[in-house]
Amino acid sequence: MGKLIQPEDIAETVLFLASKQARMITGQVIKVSGGKAL
């Protein structure tokens, strides 16, 4: 928490959302902020 976001952090989130594990996630706003927006 509290660190600057790196491109890898965004890439990991995108990869998860594109995977079968995320098949039940729809219409969400996912903030990848490193804990700055709680």
N, CA, C, O and CB atoms as a CASP TS submission, in Angstrom:
PFRMAT TS
TARGET T0000
AUTHOR 0000-0000-0000
METHOD Language model
MODEL 1
PARENT N/A
ATOM      1  N   MET     1       0.824  -1.183   0.000  1.00  0.00           N
ATOM      2  CA  MET     1       0.000   0.000   0.000  1.00  0.00           C
ATOM      3  C   MET     1       0.865   1.242   0.000  1.00  0.00           C
ATOM      4  O   MET     1       1.942   1.270   0.596  1.00  0.00           O
ATOM      5  CB  MET     1      -0.936   0.000   1.193  1.00  0.00           C
ATOM      6  N   GLY     2       0.383   2.257  -0.670  1.00  0.00           N
ATOM      7  CA  GLY     2       1.058   3.533  -0.655  1.00  0.00           C
ATOM      8  C   GLY     2       2.218   3.666  -1.618  1.00  0.00           C
ATOM      9  O   GLY     2       2.951   4.654  -1.560  1.00  0.00           O
ATOM     10  N   LYS     3       2.408   2.691  -2.511  1.00  0.00           N
ATOM     11  CA  LYS     3       3.503   2.802  -3.483  1.00  0.00           C
ATOM     12  C   LYS     3       2.948   3.261  -4.819  1.00  0.00           C
ATOM     13  O   LYS     3       1.751   3.140  -5.080  1.00  0.00           O
ATOM     14  CB  LYS     3       4.251   1.449  -3.642  1.00  0.00           C
ATOM     15  N   LEU     4       3.815   3.785  -5.654  1.00  0.00           N
ATOM     16  CA  LEU     4       3.390   4.206  -6.978  1.00  0.00           C
ATOM     17  C   LEU     4       3.033   2.994  -7.829  1.00  0.00           C
ATOM     18  O   LEU     4       3.648   1.934  -7.714  1.00  0.00           O
ATOM     19  CB  LEU     4       4.485   5.035  -7.658  1.00  0.00           C
ATOM     20  N   ILE     5       2.049   3.164  -8.669  1.00  0.00           N
ATOM     21  CA  ILE     5       1.606   2.091  -9.548  1.00  0.00           C
ATOM     22  C   ILE     5       2.628   1.872 -10.657  1.00  0.00           C
ATOM     23  O   ILE     5       3.134   2.821 -11.256  1.00  0.00           O
ATOM     24  CB  ILE     5       0.220   2.409 -10.144  1.00  0.00           C
ATOM     25  N   GLN     6       2.916   0.617 -10.911  1.00  0.00           N
ATOM     26  CA  GLN     6       3.829   0.233 -11.978  1.00  0.00           C
ATOM     27  C   GLN     6       3.013  -0.390 -13.117  1.00  0.00           C
ATOM     28  O   GLN     6       1.920  -0.903 -12.879  1.00  0.00           O
ATOM     29  CB  GLN     6       4.920  -0.762 -11.455  1.00  0.00           C
ATOM     30  N   PRO     7       3.525  -0.350 -14.336  1.00  0.00           N
ATOM     31  CA  PRO     7       2.797  -0.962 -15.460  1.00  0.00           C
ATOM     32  C   PRO     7       2.444  -2.429 -15.209  1.00  0.00           C
ATOM     33  O   PRO     7       1.406  -2.905 -15.669  1.00  0.00           O
ATOM     34  CB  PRO     7       3.625  -0.855 -16.729  1.00  0.00           C
ATOM     35  N   GLU     8       3.292  -3.137 -14.490  1.00  0.00           N
ATOM     36  CA  GLU     8       3.031  -4.551 -14.196  1.00  0.00           C
ATOM     37  C   GLU     8       1.766  -4.715 -13.354  1.00  0.00           C
ATOM     38  O   GLU     8       1.046  -5.703 -13.503  1.00  0.00           O
ATOM     39  CB  GLU     8       4.231  -5.176 -13.467  1.00  0.00           C
ATOM     40  N   ASP     9       1.494  -3.751 -12.471  1.00  0.00           N
ATOM     41  CA  ASP     9       0.297  -3.827 -11.635  1.00  0.00           C
ATOM     42  C   ASP     9      -0.963  -3.768 -12.494  1.00  0.00           C
ATOM     43  O   ASP     9      -1.913  -4.515 -12.262  1.00  0.00           O
ATOM     44  CB  ASP     9       0.290  -2.690 -10.598  1.00  0.00           C
ATOM     45  N   ILE    10      -0.968  -2.893 -13.470  1.00  0.00           N
ATOM     46  CA  ILE    10      -2.112  -2.784 -14.374  1.00  0.00           C
ATOM     47  C   ILE    10      -2.213  -4.039 -15.238  1.00  0.00           C
ATOM     48  O   ILE    10      -3.306  -4.563 -15.451  1.00  0.00           O
ATOM     49  CB  ILE    10      -1.991  -1.522 -15.264  1.00  0.00           C
ATOM     50  N   ALA    11      -1.080  -4.518 -15.730  1.00  0.00           N
ATOM     51  CA  ALA    11      -1.069  -5.706 -16.593  1.00  0.00           C
ATOM     52  C   ALA    11      -1.621  -6.921 -15.852  1.00  0.00           C
ATOM     53  O   ALA    11      -2.372  -7.703 -16.435  1.00  0.00           O
ATOM     54  CB  ALA    11       0.360  -5.997 -17.093  1.00  0.00           C
ATOM     55  N   GLU    12      -1.268  -7.092 -14.591  1.00  0.00           N
ATOM     56  CA  GLU    12      -1.766  -8.234 -13.822  1.00  0.00           C
ATOM     57  C   GLU    12      -3.282  -8.166 -13.666  1.00  0.00           C
ATOM     58  O   GLU    12      -3.965  -9.187 -13.743  1.00  0.00           O
ATOM     59  CB  GLU    12      -1.097  -8.285 -12.441  1.00  0.00           C
ATOM     60  N   THR    13      -3.799  -6.974 -13.450  1.00  0.00           N
ATOM     61  CA  THR    13      -5.245  -6.810 -13.325  1.00  0.00           C
ATOM     62  C   THR    13      -5.947  -7.124 -14.640  1.00  0.00           C
ATOM     63  O   THR    13      -6.971  -7.808 -14.651  1.00  0.00           O
ATOM     64  CB  THR    13      -5.583  -5.387 -12.875  1.00  0.00           C
ATOM     65  N   VAL    14      -5.406  -6.633 -15.739  1.00  0.00           N
ATOM     66  CA  VAL    14      -5.994  -6.892 -17.058  1.00  0.00           C
ATOM     67  C   VAL    14      -5.953  -8.382 -17.375  1.00  0.00           C
ATOM     68  O   VAL    14      -6.925  -8.935 -17.889  1.00  0.00           O
ATOM     69  CB  VAL    14      -5.253  -6.094 -18.152  1.00  0.00           C
ATOM     70  N   LEU    15      -4.835  -9.032 -17.071  1.00  0.00           N
ATOM     71  CA  LEU    15      -4.734 -10.473 -17.324  1.00  0.00           C
ATOM     72  C   LEU    15      -5.762 -11.253 -16.513  1.00  0.00           C
ATOM     73  O   LEU    15      -6.371 -12.198 -17.015  1.00  0.00           O
ATOM     74  CB  LEU    15      -3.325 -10.974 -16.997  1.00  0.00           C
ATOM     75  N   PHE    16      -5.952 -10.855 -15.266  1.00  0.00           N
ATOM     76  CA  PHE    16      -6.963 -11.524 -14.450  1.00  0.00           C
ATOM     77  C   PHE    16      -8.352 -11.332 -15.047  1.00  0.00           C
ATOM     78  O   PHE    16      -9.116 -12.290 -15.165  1.00  0.00           O
ATOM     79  CB  PHE    16      -6.929 -10.995 -13.010  1.00  0.00           C
ATOM     80  N   LEU    17      -8.682 -10.095 -15.425  1.00  0.00           N
ATOM     81  CA  LEU    17     -10.013  -9.826 -15.961  1.00  0.00           C
ATOM     82  C   LEU    17     -10.262 -10.543 -17.283  1.00  0.00           C
ATOM     83  O   LEU    17     -11.409 -10.818 -17.633  1.00  0.00           O
ATOM     84  CB  LEU    17     -10.203  -8.337 -16.147  1.00  0.00           C
ATOM     85  N   ALA    18      -9.206 -10.844 -18.011  1.00  0.00           N
ATOM     86  CA  ALA    18      -9.337 -11.564 -19.278  1.00  0.00           C
ATOM     87  C   ALA    18      -9.363 -13.077 -19.086  1.00  0.00           C
ATOM     88  O   ALA    18      -9.570 -13.817 -20.047  1.00  0.00           O
ATOM     89  CB  ALA    18      -8.199 -11.188 -20.207  1.00  0.00           C
ATOM     90  N   SER    19      -9.157 -13.542 -17.862  1.00  0.00           N
ATOM     91  CA  SER    19      -9.077 -14.977 -17.607  1.00  0.00           C
ATOM     92  C   SER    19     -10.451 -15.566 -17.290  1.00  0.00           C
ATOM     93  O   SER    19     -11.415 -14.837 -17.054  1.00  0.00           O
ATOM     94  CB  SER    19      -8.111 -15.255 -16.456  1.00  0.00           C
ATOM     95  N   LYS    20     -10.519 -16.879 -17.289  1.00  0.00           N
ATOM     96  CA  LYS    20     -11.760 -17.580 -16.948  1.00  0.00           C
ATOM     97  C   LYS    20     -12.131 -17.388 -15.478  1.00  0.00           C
ATOM     98  O   LYS    20     -13.307 -17.478 -15.126  1.00  0.00           O
ATOM     99  CB  LYS    20     -11.626 -19.070 -17.258  1.00  0.00           C
ATOM    100  N   GLN    21     -11.153 -17.126 -14.623  1.00  0.00           N
ATOM    101  CA  GLN    21     -11.432 -16.922 -13.202  1.00  0.00           C
ATOM    102  C   GLN    21     -12.305 -15.688 -12.969  1.00  0.00           C
ATOM    103  O   GLN    21     -12.983 -15.597 -11.945  1.00  0.00           O
ATOM    104  CB  GLN    21     -10.126 -16.788 -12.425  1.00  0.00           C
ATOM    105  N   ALA    22     -12.296 -14.749 -13.896  1.00  0.00           N
ATOM    106  CA  ALA    22     -13.062 -13.512 -13.739  1.00  0.00           C
ATOM    107  C   ALA    22     -14.373 -13.542 -14.519  1.00  0.00           C
ATOM    108  O   ALA    22     -14.964 -12.491 -14.766  1.00  0.00           O
ATOM    109  CB  ALA    22     -12.228 -12.325 -14.185  1.00  0.00           C
ATOM    110  N   ARG    23     -14.827 -14.709 -14.903  1.00  0.00           N
ATOM    111  CA  ARG    23     -16.003 -14.808 -15.771  1.00  0.00           C
ATOM    112  C   ARG    23     -17.278 -14.277 -15.112  1.00  0.00           C
ATOM    113  O   ARG    23     -18.227 -13.936 -15.819  1.00  0.00           O
ATOM    114  CB  ARG    23     -16.212 -16.248 -16.183  1.00  0.00           C
ATOM    115  N   MET    24     -17.328 -14.198 -13.798  1.00  0.00           N
ATOM    116  CA  MET    24     -18.525 -13.708 -13.118  1.00  0.00           C
ATOM    117  C   MET    24     -18.450 -12.214 -12.799  1.00  0.00           C
ATOM    118  O   MET    24     -19.391 -11.665 -12.225  1.00  0.00           O
ATOM    119  CB  MET    24     -18.745 -14.490 -11.839  1.00  0.00           C
ATOM    120  N   ILE    25     -17.375 -11.559 -13.152  1.00  0.00           N
ATOM    121  CA  ILE    25     -17.234 -10.123 -12.905  1.00  0.00           C
ATOM    122  C   ILE    25     -17.780  -9.377 -14.118  1.00  0.00           C
ATOM    123  O   ILE    25     -17.291  -9.542 -15.235  1.00  0.00           O
ATOM    124  CB  ILE    25     -15.736  -9.731 -12.628  1.00  0.00           C
ATOM    125  N   THR    26     -18.798  -8.557 -13.882  1.00  0.00           N
ATOM    126  CA  THR    26     -19.387  -7.770 -14.971  1.00  0.00           C
ATOM    127  C   THR    26     -19.701  -6.367 -14.464  1.00  0.00           C
ATOM    128  O   THR    26     -20.097  -6.194 -13.311  1.00  0.00           O
ATOM    129  CB  THR    26     -20.676  -8.455 -15.527  1.00  0.00           C
ATOM    130  N   GLY    27     -19.528  -5.390 -15.304  1.00  0.00           N
ATOM    131  CA  GLY    27     -19.934  -4.027 -14.996  1.00  0.00           C
ATOM    132  C   GLY    27     -19.307  -3.422 -13.756  1.00  0.00           C
ATOM    133  O   GLY    27     -19.986  -2.719 -13.008  1.00  0.00           O
ATOM    134  N   GLN    28     -18.049  -3.672 -13.523  1.00  0.00           N
ATOM    135  CA  GLN    28     -17.382  -3.165 -12.330  1.00  0.00           C
ATOM    136  C   GLN    28     -16.355  -2.102 -12.677  1.00  0.00           C
ATOM    137  O   GLN    28     -15.805  -2.083 -13.778  1.00  0.00           O
ATOM    138  CB  GLN    28     -16.717  -4.301 -11.575  1.00  0.00           C
ATOM    139  N   VAL    29     -16.107  -1.224 -11.728  1.00  0.00           N
ATOM    140  CA  VAL    29     -14.997  -0.280 -11.816  1.00  0.00           C
ATOM    141  C   VAL    29     -13.962  -0.772 -10.816  1.00  0.00           C
ATOM    142  O   VAL    29     -14.215  -0.783  -9.611  1.00  0.00           O
ATOM    143  CB  VAL    29     -15.451   1.223 -11.520  1.00  0.00           C
ATOM    144  N   ILE    30     -12.809  -1.174 -11.308  1.00  0.00           N
ATOM    145  CA  ILE    30     -11.757  -1.704 -10.443  1.00  0.00           C
ATOM    146  C   ILE    30     -10.628  -0.689 -10.402  1.00  0.00           C
ATOM    147  O   ILE    30      -9.966  -0.433 -11.408  1.00  0.00           O
ATOM    148  CB  ILE    30     -11.246  -3.098 -10.946  1.00  0.00           C
ATOM    149  N   LYS    31     -10.417  -0.116  -9.222  1.00  0.00           N
ATOM    150  CA  LYS    31      -9.376   0.895  -9.058  1.00  0.00           C
ATOM    151  C   LYS    31      -8.077   0.212  -8.650  1.00  0.00           C
ATOM    152  O   LYS    31      -8.007  -0.423  -7.598  1.00  0.00           O
ATOM    153  CB  LYS    31      -9.793   1.961  -8.007  1.00  0.00           C
ATOM    154  N   VAL    32      -7.072   0.341  -9.467  1.00  0.00           N
ATOM    155  CA  VAL    32      -5.743  -0.178  -9.153  1.00  0.00           C
ATOM    156  C   VAL    32      -4.936   1.038  -8.713  1.00  0.00           C
ATOM    157  O   VAL    32      -4.274   1.687  -9.523  1.00  0.00           O
ATOM    158  CB  VAL    32      -5.068  -0.938 -10.399  1.00  0.00           C
ATOM    159  N   SER    33      -5.004   1.336  -7.413  1.00  0.00           N
ATOM    160  CA  SER    33      -4.440   2.591  -6.920  1.00  0.00           C
ATOM    161  C   SER    33      -3.357   2.406  -5.865  1.00  0.00           C
ATOM    162  O   SER    33      -2.837   3.387  -5.333  1.00  0.00           O
ATOM    163  CB  SER    33      -5.531   3.439  -6.358  1.00  0.00           C
ATOM    164  N   GLY    34      -3.018   1.177  -5.562  1.00  0.00           N
ATOM    165  CA  GLY    34      -2.008   0.960  -4.533  1.00  0.00           C
ATOM    166  C   GLY    34      -2.484   1.319  -3.138  1.00  0.00           C
ATOM    167  O   GLY    34      -1.666   1.546  -2.247  1.00  0.00           O
ATOM    168  N   GLY    35      -3.782   1.373  -2.936  1.00  0.00           N
ATOM    169  CA  GLY    35      -4.340   1.677  -1.624  1.00  0.00           C
ATOM    170  C   GLY    35      -4.561   3.159  -1.370  1.00  0.00           C
ATOM    171  O   GLY    35      -4.932   3.535  -0.258  1.00  0.00           O
ATOM    172  N   LYS    36      -4.347   4.005  -2.355  1.00  0.00           N
ATOM    173  CA  LYS    36      -4.533   5.443  -2.159  1.00  0.00           C
ATOM    174  C   LYS    36      -6.001   5.836  -2.175  1.00  0.00           C
ATOM    175  O   LYS    36      -6.350   6.910  -1.684  1.00  0.00           O
ATOM    176  CB  LYS    36      -3.787   6.217  -3.227  1.00  0.00           C
ATOM    177  N   ALA    37      -6.860   5.006  -2.719  1.00  0.00           N
ATOM    178  CA  ALA    37      -8.292   5.315  -2.794  1.00  0.00           C
ATOM    179  C   ALA    37      -9.072   4.242  -2.054  1.00  0.00           C
ATOM    180  O   ALA    37      -9.625   3.331  -2.670  1.00  0.00           O
ATOM    181  CB  ALA    37      -8.769   5.418  -4.274  1.00  0.00           C
ATOM    182  N   LEU    38      -9.116   4.348  -0.753  1.00  0.00           N
ATOM    183  CA  LEU    38      -9.856   3.370   0.049  1.00  0.00           C
ATOM    184  C   LEU    38     -11.246   3.875   0.350  1.00  0.00           C
ATOM    185  O   LEU    38     -12.022   3.190   1.016  1.00  0.00           O
ATOM    186  CB  LEU    38      -9.116   3.061   1.353  1.00  0.00           C
TER
END
